[in-house]
């Protein structure tokens, strides 16, 4: 996670604590979406992507579009290609439980 924190700090200009918070929130979202208990290493780039999206959306939560000074902005939540990657790691529920390989 240290490398991810440094990358987020570099891309956003945030301090270390704020970058960690963004990454933790992104991890929690990913774990909830995929029904997992721990983040697979293969999803670390997606975690950073979602953290950057959250940073860029700060202050515009709930908006789908905005128009200011003659310019229009349209907001997308998470890109489809991100969902495509996440869907490959999503665990299904069987009998109300998910089973994750412990290895």
Backbone as CSV, one residue per row, in Angstrom:
resi,resn,N_x,N_y,N_z,CA_x,CA_y,CA_z,C_x,C_y,C_z
1,UNK,0.828,-1.206,0.000,0.000,0.000,0.000,0.862,1.255,0.000
2,UNK,2.095,1.150,0.490,2.968,2.326,0.551,3.196,2.921,-0.831
3,UNK,3.422,2.063,-1.817,3.623,2.543,-3.178,2.362,3.233,-3.695
4,UNK,1.194,2.676,-3.354,-0.068,3.277,-3.779,-0.261,4.641,-3.136
5,UNK,0.106,4.760,-1.867,-0.023,6.046,-1.165,0.832,7.096,-1.864
6,UNK,2.066,6.731,-2.184,2.960,7.670,-2.865,2.396,8.085,-4.223
7,UNK,1.840,7.144,-4.949,1.265,7.462,-6.265,0.074,8.409,-6.138
8,UNK,-0.791,8.148,-5.151,-1.943,9.027,-4.946,-1.475,10.418,-4.536
9,UNK,-0.487,10.488,-3.656,0.045,11.788,-3.226,0.592,12.559,-4.423
10,UNK,1.310,11.868,-5.289,1.908,12.513,-6.465,0.841,13.026,-7.430
11,UNK,-0.204,12.220,-7.652,-1.236,12.596,-8.621,-2.195,13.656,-8.097
12,UNK,-2.393,13.706,-6.775,-3.412,14.596,-6.226,-2.855,15.774,-5.444
13,UNK,-1.617,15.656,-4.963,-1.054,16.702,-4.121,-1.515,16.595,-2.669
14,UNK,-2.182,15.496,-2.325,-2.659,15.301,-0.956,-1.518,14.909,-0.029
15,UNK,-1.758,15.091,1.270,-0.791,14.611,2.252,-0.973,13.104,2.427
16,UNK,-0.052,12.483,3.159,-0.045,11.031,3.312,-1.321,10.502,3.967
17,UNK,-1.778,11.156,5.031,-2.977,10.695,5.727,-4.212,10.752,4.835
18,UNK,-4.361,11.813,4.071,-5.516,11.948,3.173,-5.462,10.914,2.058
19,UNK,-4.261,10.660,1.534,-4.109,9.650,0.483,-4.457,8.269,1.026
20,UNK,-4.010,7.972,2.237,-4.342,6.682,2.862,-5.846,6.542,3.054
21,UNK,-6.487,7.616,3.473,-7.939,7.587,3.686,-8.683,7.300,2.379
22,UNK,-8.263,7.943,1.303,-8.880,7.678,-0.004,-8.718,6.216,-0.404
23,UNK,-7.511,5.678,-0.200,-7.254,4.288,-0.560,-8.044,3.322,0.315
24,UNK,-8.160,3.638,1.592,-8.944,2.785,2.496,-10.424,2.786,2.095
25,UNK,-10.938,3.953,1.759,-12.338,4.037,1.309,-12.541,3.260,0.007
26,UNK,-11.583,3.376,-0.908,-11.670,2.651,-2.181,-11.616,1.145,-1.930
27,UNK,-10.755,0.731,-1.011,-10.660,-0.693,-0.686,-11.969,-1.202,-0.097
28,UNK,-12.546,-0.443,0.819,-13.812,-0.838,1.432,-14.901,-0.967,0.372
29,UNK,-14.941,-0.036,-0.570,-15.939,-0.090,-1.638,-15.733,-1.340,-2.493
30,UNK,-14.486,-1.614,-2.873,-14.170,-2.777,-3.702,-14.543,-4.070,-2.976
31,UNK,-14.184,-4.179,-1.694,-14.492,-5.386,-0.927,-16.003,-5.592,-0.835
32,UNK,-16.731,-4.520,-0.638,-18.189,-4.609,-0.597,-18.769,-5.042,-1.927
33,UNK,-18.241,-4.506,-3.008,-18.747,-4.837,-4.342,-18.417,-6.276,-4.718
34,UNK,-17.218,-6.732,-4.369,-16.771,-8.060,-4.787,-17.106,-9.151,-3.775
35,UNK,-17.651,-8.789,-2.625,-17.981,-9.743,-1.557,-16.742,-10.449,-1.009
36,UNK,-15.631,-9.753,-0.982,-14.382,-10.334,-0.486,-14.025,-9.763,0.882
37,UNK,-13.093,-10.452,1.565,-12.623,-9.995,2.874,-11.273,-9.311,2.785
38,UNK,-10.539,-9.608,1.713,-9.236,-8.956,1.513,-9.059,-8.618,0.045
39,UNK,-8.293,-7.589,-0.202,-8.106,-7.085,-1.558,-7.034,-7.890,-2.289
40,UNK,-7.371,-8.531,-3.407,-6.344,-9.214,-4.197,-5.354,-8.198,-4.770
41,UNK,-4.100,-8.582,-4.843,-3.060,-7.682,-5.363,-3.385,-7.194,-6.771
42,UNK,-4.059,-8.024,-7.541,-4.406,-7.646,-8.921,-5.364,-6.466,-8.973
43,UNK,-6.049,-6.167,-7.863,-6.999,-5.050,-7.850,-6.405,-3.750,-7.296
44,UNK,-5.126,-3.746,-6.963,-4.516,-2.512,-6.455,-4.572,-1.361,-7.459
45,UNK,-4.343,-1.602,-8.768,-4.502,-0.494,-9.720,-5.938,0.045,-9.759
46,UNK,-6.909,-0.845,-9.627,-8.309,-0.419,-9.601,-8.581,0.371,-8.332
47,UNK,-7.980,-0.033,-7.227,-8.123,0.698,-5.964,-7.613,2.133,-6.133
48,UNK,-6.460,2.279,-6.765,-5.920,3.629,-6.997,-6.837,4.420,-7.921
49,UNK,-7.354,3.766,-8.959,-8.251,4.445,-9.899,-9.501,4.959,-9.187
50,UNK,-10.092,4.131,-8.345,-11.298,4.532,-7.624,-10.981,5.638,-6.622
51,UNK,-9.804,5.589,-6.003,-9.395,6.656,-5.082,-9.263,7.992,-5.824
52,UNK,-8.685,7.967,-7.024,-8.539,9.188,-7.830,-9.917,9.699,-8.256
53,UNK,-10.809,8.791,-8.639,-12.167,9.196,-9.015,-12.838,9.880,-7.833
54,UNK,-12.696,9.300,-6.639,-13.291,9.892,-5.435,-12.705,11.274,-5.168
55,UNK,-11.400,11.421,-5.347,-10.750,12.727,-5.151,-11.308,13.745,-6.137
56,UNK,-11.426,13.360,-7.388,-11.919,14.278,-8.419,-13.394,14.622,-8.243
57,UNK,-14.153,13.727,-7.641,-15.586,13.961,-7.432,-15.875,14.725,-6.142
58,UNK,-14.865,14.965,-5.312,-15.070,15.655,-4.042,-15.749,17.000,-4.283
59,UNK,-16.864,17.204,-3.618,-17.606,18.448,-3.763,-18.702,18.391,-4.819
60,UNK,-18.737,17.295,-5.590,-19.772,17.170,-6.620,-20.636,15.933,-6.389
61,UNK,-20.589,15.386,-5.176,-21.357,14.183,-4.871,-22.830,14.405,-5.180
62,UNK,-23.428,13.427,-5.816,-24.849,13.487,-6.127,-25.179,14.200,-7.422
63,UNK,-24.225,14.885,-8.014,-24.482,15.585,-9.275,-24.246,14.655,-10.452
64,UNK,-25.053,14.798,-11.482,-24.815,14.041,-12.704,-24.320,14.964,-13.822
65,UNK,-24.588,16.260,-13.674,-24.123,17.235,-14.666,-24.094,18.618,-14.017
66,UNK,-23.296,19.504,-14.611,-23.182,20.865,-14.104,-22.845,21.784,-15.270
67,UNK,-23.343,22.997,-15.213,-23.039,23.990,-16.221,-22.614,25.269,-15.521
68,UNK,-21.414,25.741,-15.849,-20.872,26.965,-15.244,-20.164,27.783,-16.316
69,UNK,-20.391,29.058,-16.298,-19.702,29.990,-17.186,-19.679,29.497,-18.639
70,UNK,-20.801,28.979,-19.089,-20.903,28.544,-20.476,-20.281,27.189,-20.758
71,UNK,-19.757,26.512,-19.738,-19.170,25.186,-19.929,-20.035,24.146,-19.236
72,UNK,-20.220,23.019,-19.896,-21.014,21.938,-19.326,-20.110,20.782,-18.935
73,UNK,-20.397,20.172,-17.793,-19.652,19.031,-17.298,-20.632,17.901,-17.015
74,UNK,-20.289,16.704,-17.448,-21.090,15.519,-17.163,-20.237,14.579,-16.335
75,UNK,-20.821,14.040,-15.267,-20.082,13.165,-14.371,-20.529,11.728,-14.558
76,UNK,-19.578,10.840,-14.638,-19.844,9.402,-14.633,-19.361,8.875,-13.292
77,UNK,-20.020,7.857,-12.785,-19.572,7.281,-11.531,-18.251,6.557,-11.750
78,UNK,-18.317,5.302,-11.990,-17.111,4.510,-12.223,-17.179,3.994,-13.654
79,UNK,-16.087,4.107,-14.398,-16.097,3.688,-15.805,-16.441,2.209,-15.976
80,UNK,-17.043,1.891,-17.101,-17.452,0.514,-17.395,-16.270,-0.452,-17.378
81,UNK,-15.098,-0.008,-17.873,-13.948,-0.921,-17.893,-13.516,-1.296,-16.473
82,UNK,-13.742,-0.410,-15.514,-13.419,-0.709,-14.124,-14.368,-1.775,-13.584
83,UNK,-15.654,-1.612,-13.875,-16.621,-2.636,-13.474,-16.302,-3.978,-14.127
84,UNK,-15.844,-3.969,-15.368,-15.506,-5.216,-16.058,-14.400,-5.958,-15.314
85,UNK,-13.397,-5.238,-14.845,-12.317,-5.866,-14.076,-12.848,-6.358,-12.736
86,UNK,-13.599,-5.524,-12.044,-14.133,-5.904,-10.740,-15.034,-7.124,-10.835
87,UNK,-15.817,-7.227,-11.882,-16.739,-8.354,-12.037,-15.999,-9.689,-12.136
88,UNK,-14.777,-9.680,-12.644,-13.994,-10.918,-12.718,-13.584,-11.405,-11.330
89,UNK,-13.557,-10.517,-10.343,-13.140,-10.868,-8.983,-14.314,-10.978,-8.018
90,UNK,-15.498,-10.797,-8.523,-16.678,-10.804,-7.669,-17.042,-12.231,-7.261
91,UNK,-17.288,-12.420,-5.973,-17.698,-13.721,-5.456,-19.216,-13.758,-5.340
92,UNK,-19.796,-14.891,-5.683,-21.250,-15.039,-5.573,-21.595,-15.539,-4.175
93,UNK,-22.802,-15.272,-3.780,-23.295,-15.760,-2.495,-24.026,-17.081,-2.714
94,UNK,-23.733,-18.042,-1.850,-24.402,-19.337,-1.878,-24.978,-19.559,-0.492
95,UNK,-26.286,-19.666,-0.418,-26.918,-19.848,0.888,-26.652,-18.684,1.822
96,UNK,-26.516,-17.480,1.266,-26.280,-16.288,2.076,-24.832,-16.100,2.504
97,UNK,-23.936,-16.974,2.027,-22.518,-16.875,2.397,-21.650,-16.808,1.149
98,UNK,-20.485,-16.214,1.303,-19.511,-16.245,0.231,-18.322,-17.073,0.697
99,UNK,-17.682,-17.714,-0.239,-16.541,-18.564,0.088,-15.327,-18.040,-0.665
100,UNK,-14.337,-17.581,0.086,-13.142,-17.000,-0.490,-11.957,-17.924,-0.210
101,UNK,-11.162,-18.170,-1.226,-9.974,-19.001,-1.062,-9.035,-18.315,-0.071
102,UNK,-8.615,-19.025,0.944,-7.769,-18.449,1.992,-6.290,-18.410,1.629
103,UNK,-5.881,-18.986,0.499,-4.465,-19.017,0.114,-3.962,-17.675,-0.265
